[in-house]
Amino acid sequence: MIALVFMACLPNGASDCREQQLLFSSENLTPYMCLMQAQPELAKWTAGHPGWTIAKWGCRRVAQGEASL
């Protein structure tokens, strides 16, 4: 499983940031494919979370038991 992991922040500063992750359930997805799909997914997330901005992001593999939503 691949996760798009990102830091979301409110405009008040770095103290108002939290790590988020979006899981891609496709077993054939590679970290590179995740990177290619990341920006549209992050745009959807920010559209649904007004006021939040994305500070940084990346993709990584996660084990089934490690995944949290």
All heavy atoms as TSV, in Angstrom:
chain	resi	resn	atom	element	x	y	z
A	1	MET	N	N	0.851	-1.166	0.000
A	1	MET	CA	C	0.000	0.000	0.000
A	1	MET	C	C	0.904	1.238	0.000
A	1	MET	O	O	1.950	1.249	0.633
A	1	MET	CB	C	-0.911	-0.031	1.229
A	1	MET	CG	C	-1.979	1.010	1.195
A	1	MET	SD	S	-3.142	0.926	2.594
A	1	MET	CE	C	-3.685	-0.749	2.534
A	2	ILE	N	N	0.476	2.264	-0.702
A	2	ILE	CA	C	1.225	3.515	-0.801
A	2	ILE	C	C	0.426	4.628	-0.125
A	2	ILE	O	O	-0.794	4.707	-0.272
A	2	ILE	CB	C	1.462	3.903	-2.275
A	2	ILE	CG1	C	2.239	2.825	-3.004
A	2	ILE	CG2	C	2.156	5.248	-2.386
A	2	ILE	CD1	C	3.680	2.711	-2.596
A	3	ALA	N	N	1.116	5.486	0.614
A	3	ALA	CA	C	0.475	6.626	1.269
A	3	ALA	C	C	1.081	7.926	0.756
A	3	ALA	O	O	2.299	8.021	0.596
A	3	ALA	CB	C	0.642	6.556	2.771
A	4	LEU	N	N	0.226	8.869	0.485
A	4	LEU	CA	C	0.639	10.235	0.211
A	4	LEU	C	C	0.623	10.934	1.563
A	4	LEU	O	O	-0.423	11.113	2.172
A	4	LEU	CB	C	-0.344	10.898	-0.764
A	4	LEU	CG	C	-0.198	12.383	-1.016
A	4	LEU	CD1	C	1.187	12.721	-1.536
A	4	LEU	CD2	C	-1.255	12.857	-1.997
A	5	VAL	N	N	1.790	11.268	2.060
A	5	VAL	CA	C	1.942	11.858	3.392
A	5	VAL	C	C	2.246	13.336	3.206
A	5	VAL	O	O	3.104	13.701	2.394
A	5	VAL	CB	C	3.081	11.169	4.174
A	5	VAL	CG1	C	3.216	11.766	5.567
A	5	VAL	CG2	C	2.840	9.673	4.248
A	6	PHE	N	N	1.528	14.190	3.941
A	6	PHE	CA	C	1.741	15.629	3.779
A	6	PHE	C	C	1.537	16.371	5.080
A	6	PHE	O	O	0.893	15.871	6.005
A	6	PHE	CB	C	0.840	16.197	2.678
A	6	PHE	CG	C	-0.640	15.997	2.902
A	6	PHE	CD1	C	-1.415	17.002	3.451
A	6	PHE	CD2	C	-1.256	14.811	2.550
A	6	PHE	CE1	C	-2.777	16.828	3.648
A	6	PHE	CE2	C	-2.616	14.620	2.739
A	6	PHE	CZ	C	-3.379	15.635	3.283
A	7	MET	N	N	2.109	17.558	5.154
A	7	MET	CA	C	1.968	18.441	6.303
A	7	MET	C	C	0.967	19.528	5.915
A	7	MET	O	O	1.190	20.266	4.960
A	7	MET	CB	C	3.312	19.063	6.677
A	7	MET	CG	C	3.290	19.840	7.966
A	7	MET	SD	S	2.986	18.831	9.438
A	7	MET	CE	C	4.400	17.766	9.462
A	8	ALA	N	N	-0.131	19.600	6.642
A	8	ALA	CA	C	-1.171	20.604	6.401
A	8	ALA	C	C	-1.109	21.638	7.522
A	8	ALA	O	O	-1.002	21.280	8.696
A	8	ALA	CB	C	-2.544	19.945	6.365
A	9	CYS	N	N	-1.149	22.905	7.130
A	9	CYS	CA	C	-1.011	23.986	8.112
A	9	CYS	C	C	-2.128	25.015	7.958
A	9	CYS	O	O	-2.594	25.293	6.854
A	9	CYS	CB	C	0.322	24.716	7.923
A	9	CYS	SG	S	1.764	23.664	8.122
A	10	LEU	N	N	-2.521	25.576	9.083
A	10	LEU	CA	C	-3.406	26.733	9.087
A	10	LEU	C	C	-2.541	27.986	8.979
A	10	LEU	O	O	-1.351	27.945	9.298
A	10	LEU	CB	C	-4.227	26.761	10.382
A	10	LEU	CG	C	-5.336	25.720	10.471
A	10	LEU	CD1	C	-5.919	25.684	11.875
A	10	LEU	CD2	C	-6.420	26.004	9.450
A	11	PRO	N	N	-3.108	29.110	8.555
A	11	PRO	CA	C	-2.294	30.309	8.345
A	11	PRO	C	C	-1.694	30.907	9.614
A	11	PRO	O	O	-0.855	31.792	9.540
A	11	PRO	CB	C	-3.250	31.297	7.688
A	11	PRO	CG	C	-4.600	30.738	7.792
A	11	PRO	CD	C	-4.479	29.286	8.147
A	12	ASN	N	N	-2.045	30.407	10.785
A	12	ASN	CA	C	-1.536	30.960	12.045
A	12	ASN	C	C	-0.069	30.667	12.300
A	12	ASN	O	O	0.522	31.223	13.204
A	12	ASN	CB	C	-2.366	30.448	13.226
A	12	ASN	CG	C	-3.811	30.874	13.122
A	12	ASN	OD1	O	-4.137	31.838	12.452
A	12	ASN	ND2	N	-4.680	30.135	13.765
A	13	GLY	N	N	0.519	29.751	11.543
A	13	GLY	CA	C	1.935	29.454	11.725
A	13	GLY	C	C	2.226	27.980	11.862
A	13	GLY	O	O	1.340	27.138	11.808
A	14	ALA	N	N	3.504	27.681	12.060
A	14	ALA	CA	C	3.960	26.291	12.114
A	14	ALA	C	C	3.370	25.510	13.282
A	14	ALA	O	O	3.290	24.292	13.240
A	14	ALA	CB	C	5.479	26.262	12.176
A	15	SER	N	N	2.948	26.191	14.330
A	15	SER	CA	C	2.368	25.478	15.470
A	15	SER	C	C	0.983	24.912	15.143
A	15	SER	O	O	0.473	24.072	15.878
A	15	SER	CB	C	2.278	26.406	16.680
A	15	SER	OG	O	1.408	27.487	16.408
A	16	ASP	N	N	0.388	25.377	14.051
A	16	ASP	CA	C	-0.924	24.894	13.637
A	16	ASP	C	C	-0.823	23.937	12.457
A	16	ASP	O	O	-1.629	23.967	11.544
A	16	ASP	CB	C	-1.833	26.073	13.268
A	16	ASP	CG	C	-2.255	26.880	14.471
A	16	ASP	OD1	O	-2.372	26.303	15.564
A	16	ASP	OD2	O	-2.471	28.086	14.326
A	17	CYS	N	N	0.190	23.074	12.455
A	17	CYS	CA	C	0.390	22.092	11.383
A	17	CYS	C	C	0.147	20.690	11.914
A	17	CYS	O	O	0.359	20.424	13.090
A	17	CYS	CB	C	1.815	22.173	10.831
A	17	CYS	SG	S	2.178	23.706	9.971
A	18	ARG	N	N	-0.282	19.827	11.022
A	18	ARG	CA	C	-0.436	18.425	11.396
A	18	ARG	C	C	-0.165	17.545	10.180
A	18	ARG	O	O	-0.420	17.937	9.053
A	18	ARG	CB	C	-1.814	18.141	11.974
A	18	ARG	CG	C	-2.944	18.379	11.012
A	18	ARG	CD	C	-4.268	18.119	11.676
A	18	ARG	NE	N	-5.341	18.309	10.707
A	18	ARG	CZ	C	-6.602	18.311	10.992
A	18	ARG	NH1	N	-6.987	18.121	12.238
A	18	ARG	NH2	N	-7.497	18.483	10.062
A	19	GLU	N	N	0.359	16.360	10.460
A	19	GLU	CA	C	0.631	15.418	9.382
A	19	GLU	C	C	-0.645	14.682	9.013
A	19	GLU	O	O	-1.401	14.258	9.888
A	19	GLU	CB	C	1.702	14.414	9.818
A	19	GLU	CG	C	2.113	13.484	8.698
A	19	GLU	CD	C	3.221	12.541	9.095
A	19	GLU	OE1	O	4.380	12.990	9.164
A	19	GLU	OE2	O	2.911	11.359	9.337
A	20	GLN	N	N	-0.860	14.550	7.721
A	20	GLN	CA	C	-2.022	13.843	7.188
A	20	GLN	C	C	-1.519	12.795	6.206
A	20	GLN	O	O	-0.391	12.881	5.719
A	20	GLN	CB	C	-2.941	14.820	6.439
A	20	GLN	CG	C	-3.523	15.913	7.280
A	20	GLN	CD	C	-4.572	15.385	8.224
A	20	GLN	OE1	O	-5.389	14.542	7.868
A	20	GLN	NE2	N	-4.554	15.867	9.456
A	21	GLN	N	N	-2.360	11.843	5.882
A	21	GLN	CA	C	-2.005	10.903	4.830
A	21	GLN	C	C	-3.247	10.457	4.082
A	21	GLN	O	O	-4.330	10.355	4.653
A	21	GLN	CB	C	-1.230	9.706	5.365
A	21	GLN	CG	C	-1.979	8.760	6.237
A	21	GLN	CD	C	-1.107	7.586	6.661
A	21	GLN	OE1	O	0.087	7.556	6.404
A	21	GLN	NE2	N	-1.704	6.614	7.297
A	22	LEU	N	N	-3.069	10.266	2.800
A	22	LEU	CA	C	-4.104	9.716	1.932
A	22	LEU	C	C	-3.570	8.383	1.429
A	22	LEU	O	O	-2.455	8.309	0.916
A	22	LEU	CB	C	-4.378	10.651	0.754
A	22	LEU	CG	C	-4.860	12.058	1.098
A	22	LEU	CD1	C	-4.935	12.918	-0.155
A	22	LEU	CD2	C	-6.214	12.001	1.774
A	23	LEU	N	N	-4.353	7.344	1.599
A	23	LEU	CA	C	-3.910	6.013	1.209
A	23	LEU	C	C	-4.400	5.674	-0.192
A	23	LEU	O	O	-5.555	5.933	-0.533
A	23	LEU	CB	C	-4.427	4.965	2.187
A	23	LEU	CG	C	-3.904	5.082	3.608
A	23	LEU	CD1	C	-4.602	4.065	4.494
A	23	LEU	CD2	C	-2.404	4.894	3.643
A	24	PHE	N	N	-3.509	5.110	-0.986
A	24	PHE	CA	C	-3.858	4.577	-2.290
A	24	PHE	C	C	-3.921	3.070	-2.126
A	24	PHE	O	O	-2.928	2.439	-1.772
A	24	PHE	CB	C	-2.807	4.948	-3.337
A	24	PHE	CG	C	-2.742	6.413	-3.639
A	24	PHE	CD1	C	-1.736	7.202	-3.114
A	24	PHE	CD2	C	-3.697	7.012	-4.441
A	24	PHE	CE1	C	-1.667	8.555	-3.391
A	24	PHE	CE2	C	-3.635	8.363	-4.725
A	24	PHE	CZ	C	-2.626	9.137	-4.203
A	25	SER	N	N	-5.071	2.475	-2.382
A	25	SER	CA	C	-5.253	1.055	-2.098
A	25	SER	C	C	-4.824	0.140	-3.243
A	25	SER	O	O	-4.746	-1.061	-3.057
A	25	SER	CB	C	-6.708	0.775	-1.730
A	25	SER	OG	O	-7.546	1.141	-2.797
A	26	SER	N	N	-4.544	0.684	-4.410
A	26	SER	CA	C	-4.129	-0.148	-5.537
A	26	SER	C	C	-2.804	-0.842	-5.228
A	26	SER	O	O	-1.820	-0.191	-4.877
A	26	SER	CB	C	-3.980	0.696	-6.803
A	26	SER	OG	O	-3.423	-0.078	-7.831
A	27	GLU	N	N	-2.782	-2.144	-5.364
A	27	GLU	CA	C	-1.569	-2.897	-5.069
A	27	GLU	C	C	-0.509	-2.714	-6.154
A	27	GLU	O	O	0.656	-2.985	-5.933
A	27	GLU	CB	C	-1.900	-4.370	-4.885
A	27	GLU	CG	C	-2.735	-4.612	-3.641
A	27	GLU	CD	C	-3.007	-6.080	-3.407
A	27	GLU	OE1	O	-2.270	-6.917	-3.948
A	27	GLU	OE2	O	-3.958	-6.366	-2.683
A	28	ASN	N	N	-0.909	-2.264	-7.337
A	28	ASN	CA	C	0.029	-2.087	-8.442
A	28	ASN	C	C	0.652	-0.694	-8.450
A	28	ASN	O	O	1.487	-0.406	-9.298
A	28	ASN	CB	C	-0.675	-2.332	-9.778
A	28	ASN	CG	C	-1.191	-3.751	-9.882
A	28	ASN	OD1	O	-0.598	-4.670	-9.335
A	28	ASN	ND2	N	-2.293	-3.930	-10.572
A	29	LEU	N	N	0.251	0.165	-7.552
A	29	LEU	CA	C	0.746	1.537	-7.526
A	29	LEU	C	C	2.164	1.580	-6.960
A	29	LEU	O	O	2.440	0.980	-5.920
A	29	LEU	CB	C	-0.182	2.408	-6.676
A	29	LEU	CG	C	0.068	3.899	-6.730
A	29	LEU	CD1	C	-0.381	4.463	-8.072
A	29	LEU	CD2	C	-0.681	4.598	-5.618
A	30	THR	N	N	3.039	2.284	-7.635
A	30	THR	CA	C	4.414	2.448	-7.178
A	30	THR	C	C	4.559	3.824	-6.531
A	30	THR	O	O	3.720	4.707	-6.758
A	30	THR	CB	C	5.401	2.341	-8.355
A	30	THR	OG1	O	5.179	3.451	-9.236
A	30	THR	CG2	C	5.235	1.024	-9.097
A	31	PRO	N	N	5.615	4.045	-5.746
A	31	PRO	CA	C	5.825	5.382	-5.188
A	31	PRO	C	C	5.927	6.462	-6.275
A	31	PRO	O	O	5.441	7.573	-6.099
A	31	PRO	CB	C	7.138	5.235	-4.412
A	31	PRO	CG	C	7.155	3.804	-4.001
A	31	PRO	CD	C	6.553	3.070	-5.170
A	32	TYR	N	N	6.524	6.124	-7.418
A	32	TYR	CA	C	6.613	7.095	-8.514
A	32	TYR	C	C	5.223	7.460	-9.022
A	32	TYR	O	O	4.930	8.636	-9.270
A	32	TYR	CB	C	7.471	6.530	-9.651
A	32	TYR	CG	C	7.549	7.472	-10.830
A	32	TYR	CD1	C	8.353	8.599	-10.783
A	32	TYR	CD2	C	6.800	7.232	-11.977
A	32	TYR	CE1	C	8.412	9.474	-11.853
A	32	TYR	CE2	C	6.853	8.097	-13.044
A	32	TYR	CZ	C	7.661	9.212	-12.986
A	32	TYR	OH	O	7.703	10.083	-14.043
A	33	MET	N	N	4.349	6.476	-9.183
A	33	MET	CA	C	2.983	6.747	-9.642
A	33	MET	C	C	2.246	7.607	-8.615
A	33	MET	O	O	1.450	8.465	-8.973
A	33	MET	CB	C	2.249	5.438	-9.898
A	33	MET	CG	C	2.813	4.667	-11.078
A	33	MET	SD	S	2.215	2.967	-11.181
A	33	MET	CE	C	0.532	3.222	-11.706
A	34	CYS	N	N	2.517	7.379	-7.338
A	34	CYS	CA	C	1.926	8.197	-6.283
A	34	CYS	C	C	2.354	9.653	-6.459
A	34	CYS	O	O	1.530	10.565	-6.368
A	34	CYS	CB	C	2.345	7.672	-4.912
A	34	CYS	SG	S	1.852	8.718	-3.529
A	35	LEU	N	N	3.630	9.866	-6.713
A	35	LEU	CA	C	4.129	11.229	-6.919
A	35	LEU	C	C	3.435	11.895	-8.101
A	35	LEU	O	O	3.129	13.092	-8.068
A	35	LEU	CB	C	5.642	11.229	-7.127
A	35	LEU	CG	C	6.478	10.865	-5.911
A	35	LEU	CD1	C	7.945	10.711	-6.305
A	35	LEU	CD2	C	6.326	11.910	-4.823
A	36	MET	N	N	3.173	11.134	-9.148
A	36	MET	CA	C	2.519	11.679	-10.333
A	36	MET	C	C	1.052	12.048	-10.049
A	36	MET	O	O	0.517	12.959	-10.655
A	36	MET	CB	C	2.594	10.682	-11.498
A	36	MET	CG	C	4.011	10.369	-11.940
A	36	MET	SD	S	4.895	11.812	-12.538
A	36	MET	CE	C	4.009	12.143	-14.034
A	37	GLN	N	N	0.420	11.341	-9.138
A	37	GLN	CA	C	-0.988	11.588	-8.814
A	37	GLN	C	C	-1.170	12.512	-7.620
A	37	GLN	O	O	-2.291	12.898	-7.282
A	37	GLN	CB	C	-1.692	10.258	-8.520
A	37	GLN	CG	C	-1.748	9.330	-9.696
A	37	GLN	CD	C	-2.407	8.010	-9.349
A	37	GLN	OE1	O	-3.098	7.881	-8.335
A	37	GLN	NE2	N	-2.201	7.014	-10.179
A	38	ALA	N	N	-0.089	12.895	-6.975
A	38	ALA	CA	C	-0.167	13.630	-5.712
A	38	ALA	C	C	-0.817	15.003	-5.842
A	38	ALA	O	O	-1.694	15.345	-5.042
A	38	ALA	CB	C	1.225	13.768	-5.104
A	39	GLN	N	N	-0.403	15.802	-6.807
A	39	GLN	CA	C	-0.908	17.173	-6.866
A	39	GLN	C	C	-2.422	17.249	-7.048
A	39	GLN	O	O	-3.075	18.023	-6.345
A	39	GLN	CB	C	-0.165	17.972	-7.916
A	39	GLN	CG	C	1.246	18.282	-7.466
A	39	GLN	CD	C	1.989	19.181	-8.423
A	39	GLN	OE1	O	1.668	19.275	-9.599
A	39	GLN	NE2	N	2.999	19.853	-7.905
A	40	PRO	N	N	-3.027	16.464	-7.948
A	40	PRO	CA	C	-4.494	16.509	-8.025
A	40	PRO	C	C	-5.172	16.071	-6.726
A	40	PRO	O	O	-6.193	16.641	-6.323
A	40	PRO	CB	C	-4.831	15.558	-9.171
A	40	PRO	CG	C	-3.586	15.441	-9.967
A	40	PRO	CD	C	-2.457	15.648	-9.009
A	41	GLU	N	N	-4.606	15.062	-6.061
A	41	GLU	CA	C	-5.186	14.597	-4.796
A	41	GLU	C	C	-5.046	15.654	-3.705
A	41	GLU	O	O	-5.971	15.870	-2.906
A	41	GLU	CB	C	-4.540	13.280	-4.355
A	41	GLU	CG	C	-4.872	12.121	-5.246
A	41	GLU	CD	C	-6.362	11.811	-5.305
A	41	GLU	OE1	O	-7.053	11.909	-4.276
A	41	GLU	OE2	O	-6.832	11.479	-6.408
A	42	LEU	N	N	-3.908	16.331	-3.664
A	42	LEU	CA	C	-3.719	17.401	-2.681
A	42	LEU	C	C	-4.648	18.570	-2.959
A	42	LEU	O	O	-5.174	19.204	-2.037
A	42	LEU	CB	C	-2.256	17.853	-2.665
A	42	LEU	CG	C	-1.270	16.818	-2.124
A	42	LEU	CD1	C	0.158	17.265	-2.375
A	42	LEU	CD2	C	-1.500	16.542	-0.652
A	43	ALA	N	N	-4.885	18.863	-4.229
A	43	ALA	CA	C	-5.819	19.936	-4.594
A	43	ALA	C	C	-7.236	19.598	-4.130
A	43	ALA	O	O	-7.946	20.459	-3.602
A	43	ALA	CB	C	-5.792	20.171	-6.108
A	44	LYS	N	N	-7.644	18.337	-4.298
A	44	LYS	CA	C	-8.963	17.908	-3.811
A	44	LYS	C	C	-9.046	18.053	-2.296
A	44	LYS	O	O	-10.059	18.495	-1.755
A	44	LYS	CB	C	-9.229	16.451	-4.193
A	44	LYS	CG	C	-9.520	16.221	-5.633
A	44	LYS	CD	C	-9.793	14.736	-5.833
A	44	LYS	CE	C	-9.533	14.309	-7.245
A	44	LYS	NZ	N	-9.662	12.858	-7.411
A	45	TRP	N	N	-7.971	17.647	-1.606
A	45	TRP	CA	C	-7.972	17.721	-0.152
A	45	TRP	C	C	-8.098	19.168	0.308
A	45	TRP	O	O	-8.891	19.481	1.202
A	45	TRP	CB	C	-6.706	17.076	0.424
A	45	TRP	CG	C	-6.756	16.936	1.913
A	45	TRP	CD1	C	-7.217	15.872	2.615
A	45	TRP	CD2	C	-6.366	17.909	2.889
A	45	TRP	NE1	N	-7.138	16.122	3.969
A	45	TRP	CE2	C	-6.620	17.373	4.167
A	45	TRP	CE3	C	-5.828	19.194	2.812
A	45	TRP	CZ2	C	-6.351	18.058	5.339
A	45	TRP	CZ3	C	-5.562	19.883	3.992
A	45	TRP	CH2	C	-5.824	19.315	5.230
A	46	THR	N	N	-7.323	20.073	-0.275
A	46	THR	CA	C	-7.381	21.477	0.153
A	46	THR	C	C	-8.725	22.109	-0.202
A	46	THR	O	O	-9.203	22.969	0.536
A	46	THR	CB	C	-6.226	22.313	-0.441
A	46	THR	OG1	O	-6.205	22.163	-1.857
A	46	THR	CG2	C	-4.899	21.910	0.133
A	47	ALA	N	N	-9.348	21.679	-1.290
A	47	ALA	CA	C	-10.676	22.191	-1.637
A	47	ALA	C	C	-11.704	21.799	-0.578
A	47	ALA	O	O	-12.630	22.551	-0.287
A	47	ALA	CB	C	-11.109	21.678	-3.006
A	48	GLY	N	N	-11.526	20.636	0.013
A	48	GLY	CA	C	-12.436	20.164	1.058
A	48	GLY	C	C	-12.075	20.631	2.456
A	48	GLY	O	O	-12.800	20.363	3.408
A	49	HIS	N	N	-10.941	21.314	2.587
A	49	HIS	CA	C	-10.470	21.798	3.886
A	49	HIS	C	C	-10.056	23.265	3.759
A	49	HIS	O	O	-8.855	23.580	3.755
A	49	HIS	CB	C	-9.295	20.940	4.390
A	49	HIS	CG	C	-9.668	19.512	4.627
A	49	HIS	ND1	N	-9.715	18.577	3.621
A	49	HIS	CD2	C	-10.025	18.869	5.761
A	49	HIS	CE1	C	-10.089	17.414	4.134
A	49	HIS	NE2	N	-10.289	17.567	5.427
A	50	PRO	N	N	-11.031	24.164	3.642
A	50	PRO	CA	C	-10.713	25.587	3.455
A	50	PRO	C	C	-9.852	26.133	4.598
A	50	PRO	O	O	-10.031	25.775	5.758
A	50	PRO	CB	C	-12.081	26.270	3.451
A	50	PRO	CG	C	-13.069	25.187	3.196
A	50	PRO	CD	C	-12.457	23.919	3.702
A	51	GLY	N	N	-8.904	26.971	4.243
A	51	GLY	CA	C	-8.036	27.586	5.233
A	51	GLY	C	C	-6.737	26.825	5.453
A	51	GLY	O	O	-5.777	27.363	5.977
A	52	TRP	N	N	-6.708	25.558	5.079
A	52	TRP	CA	C	-5.497	24.748	5.238
A	52	TRP	C	C	-4.636	24.860	3.992
A	52	TRP	O	O	-5.151	24.950	2.885
A	52	TRP	CB	C	-5.860	23.281	5.462
A	52	TRP	CG	C	-6.473	23.012	6.797
A	52	TRP	CD1	C	-7.798	23.084	7.102
A	52	TRP	CD2	C	-5.801	22.661	7.997
A	52	TRP	NE1	N	-7.992	22.787	8.433
A	52	TRP	CE2	C	-6.780	22.519	9.002
A	52	TRP	CE3	C	-4.473	22.428	8.323
A	52	TRP	CZ2	C	-6.463	22.168	10.300
A	52	TRP	CZ3	C	-4.163	22.074	9.624
A	52	TRP	CH2	C	-5.158	21.946	10.594
A	53	THR	N	N	-3.335	24.850	4.170
A	53	THR	CA	C	-2.394	24.825	3.059
A	53	THR	C	C	-1.457	23.639	3.241
A	53	THR	O	O	-1.255	23.150	4.356
A	53	THR	CB	C	-1.563	26.118	2.970
A	53	THR	OG1	O	-0.860	26.304	4.204
A	53	THR	CG2	C	-2.445	27.334	2.725
A	54	ILE	N	N	-0.866	23.198	2.155
A	54	ILE	CA	C	0.076	22.083	2.187
A	54	ILE	C	C	1.484	22.640	2.280
A	54	ILE	O	O	1.913	23.426	1.437
A	54	ILE	CB	C	-0.059	21.204	0.927
A	54	ILE	CG1	C	-1.500	20.732	0.739
A	54	ILE	CG2	C	0.921	20.035	0.983
A	54	ILE	CD1	C	-2.053	19.892	1.855
A	55	ALA	N	N	2.212	22.261	3.316
A	55	ALA	CA	C	3.571	22.765	3.525
A	55	ALA	C	C	4.596	21.876	2.824
A	55	ALA	O	O	5.553	22.370	2.249
A	55	ALA	CB	C	3.884	22.856	5.011
A	56	LYS	N	N	4.435	20.568	2.902
A	56	LYS	CA	C	5.335	19.630	2.235
A	56	LYS	C	C	4.612	18.316	2.068
A	56	LYS	O	O	3.624	18.042	2.757
A	56	LYS	CB	C	6.631	19.453	3.013
A	56	LYS	CG	C	6.484	18.876	4.397
A	56	LYS	CD	C	7.818	18.757	5.092
A	56	LYS	CE	C	7.638	18.172	6.487
A	56	LYS	NZ	N	8.917	17.950	7.139
A	57	TRP	N	N	5.094	17.483	1.152
A	57	TRP	CA	C	4.449	16.202	0.903
A	57	TRP	C	C	5.428	15.223	0.279
A	57	TRP	O	O	6.482	15.607	-0.223
A	57	TRP	CB	C	3.217	16.358	0.022
A	57	TRP	CG	C	3.474	16.987	-1.323
A	57	TRP	CD1	C	3.468	18.324	-1.610
A	57	TRP	CD2	C	3.784	16.326	-2.542
A	57	TRP	NE1	N	3.758	18.522	-2.929
A	57	TRP	CE2	C	3.958	17.305	-3.529
A	57	TRP	CE3	C	3.947	14.995	-2.903
A	57	TRP	CZ2	C	4.274	16.996	-4.843
A	57	TRP	CZ3	C	4.262	14.690	-4.221
A	57	TRP	CH2	C	4.405	15.683	-5.169
A	58	GLY	N	N	5.063	13.941	0.352
A	58	GLY	CA	C	5.847	12.875	-0.252
A	58	GLY	C	C	5.053	11.580	-0.230
A	58	GLY	O	O	3.967	11.520	0.359
A	59	CYS	N	N	5.591	10.559	-0.865
A	59	CYS	CA	C	4.926	9.256	-0.924
A	59	CYS	C	C	5.818	8.207	-0.281
A	59	CYS	O	O	7.042	8.301	-0.351
A	59	CYS	CB	C	4.663	8.868	-2.374
A	59	CYS	SG	S	3.479	9.940	-3.211
A	60	ARG	N	N	5.191	7.222	0.341
A	60	ARG	CA	C	5.964	6.131	0.931
A	60	ARG	C	C	5.097	4.886	1.020
A	60	ARG	O	O	3.871	4.959	1.025
A	60	ARG	CB	C	6.502	6.497	2.307
A	60	ARG	CG	C	5.450	6.702	3.371
A	60	ARG	CD	C	6.095	7.058	4.712
A	60	ARG	NE	N	5.091	7.268	5.725
A	60	ARG	CZ	C	4.694	6.331	6.585
A	60	ARG	NH1	N	5.221	5.134	6.554
A	60	ARG	NH2	N	3.781	6.596	7.485
A	61	ARG	N	N	5.770	3.767	1.086
A	61	ARG	CA	C	5.067	2.494	1.280
A	61	ARG	C	C	4.694	2.357	2.756
A	61	ARG	O	O	5.444	2.770	3.623
A	61	ARG	CB	C	5.960	1.322	0.886
A	61	ARG	CG	C	6.236	1.252	-0.583
A	61	ARG	CD	C	6.897	-0.085	-0.926
A	61	ARG	NE	N	7.322	-0.104	-2.313
A	61	ARG	CZ	C	6.526	-0.402	-3.339
A	61	ARG	NH1	N	5.270	-0.706	-3.113
A	61	ARG	NH2	N	6.973	-0.386	-4.573
A	62	VAL	N	N	3.532	1.790	2.993
A	62	VAL	CA	C	3.107	1.523	4.369
A	62	VAL	C	C	2.626	0.082	4.461
A	62	VAL	O	O	2.055	-0.457	3.521
A	62	VAL	CB	C	1.985	2.475	4.847
A	62	VAL	CG1	C	2.493	3.886	4.983
A	62	VAL	CG2	C	0.788	2.439	3.933
A	63	ALA	N	N	2.865	-0.509	5.602
A	63	ALA	CA	C	2.376	-1.861	5.851
A	63	ALA	C	C	0.893	-1.798	6.174
A	63	ALA	O	O	0.389	-0.772	6.645
A	63	ALA	CB	C	3.151	-2.478	7.007
A	64	GLN	N	N	0.182	-2.856	5.945
A	64	GLN	CA	C	-1.267	-2.905	6.165
A	64	GLN	C	C	-1.634	-2.463	7.583
A	64	GLN	O	O	-2.522	-1.672	7.776
A	64	GLN	CB	C	-1.797	-4.321	5.913
A	64	GLN	CG	C	-3.285	-4.398	5.822
A	64	GLN	CD	C	-3.808	-3.981	4.455
A	64	GLN	OE1	O	-3.074	-3.881	3.505
A	64	GLN	NE2	N	-5.097	-3.765	4.378
A	65	GLY	N	N	-0.952	-2.928	8.602
A	65	GLY	CA	C	-1.251	-2.589	9.980
A	65	GLY	C	C	-0.803	-1.206	10.377
A	65	GLY	O	O	-1.240	-0.654	11.366
A	66	GLU	N	N	0.094	-0.609	9.585
A	66	GLU	CA	C	0.625	0.716	9.881
A	66	GLU	C	C	-0.295	1.833	9.404
A	66	GLU	O	O	-0.253	2.946	9.886
A	66	GLU	CB	C	1.997	0.871	9.210
A	66	GLU	CG	C	2.702	2.169	9.485
A	66	GLU	CD	C	4.000	2.275	8.713
A	66	GLU	OE1	O	4.378	1.344	7.986
A	66	GLU	OE2	O	4.631	3.331	8.844
A	67	ALA	N	N	-1.156	1.536	8.451
A	67	ALA	CA	C	-2.019	2.546	7.843
A	67	ALA	C	C	-3.056	3.055	8.833
A	67	ALA	O	O	-3.719	2.276	9.501
A	67	ALA	CB	C	-2.721	1.963	6.616
A	68	SER	N	N	-3.134	4.371	8.942
A	68	SER	CA	C	-4.164	4.995	9.773
A	68	SER	C	C	-4.815	6.103	8.973
A	68	SER	O	O	-4.152	6.817	8.238
A	68	SER	CB	C	-3.568	5.547	11.064
A	68	SER	OG	O	-2.648	6.578	10.774
A	69	LEU	N	N	-6.106	6.255	9.116
A	69	LEU	CA	C	-6.840	7.274	8.351
A	69	LEU	C	C	-7.143	8.478	9.183
A	69	LEU	O	O	-7.309	8.488	10.308
A	69	LEU	CB	C	-8.134	6.682	7.794
A	69	LEU	CG	C	-7.923	5.535	6.823
A	69	LEU	CD1	C	-9.266	4.942	6.438
A	69	LEU	CD2	C	-7.211	5.989	5.571
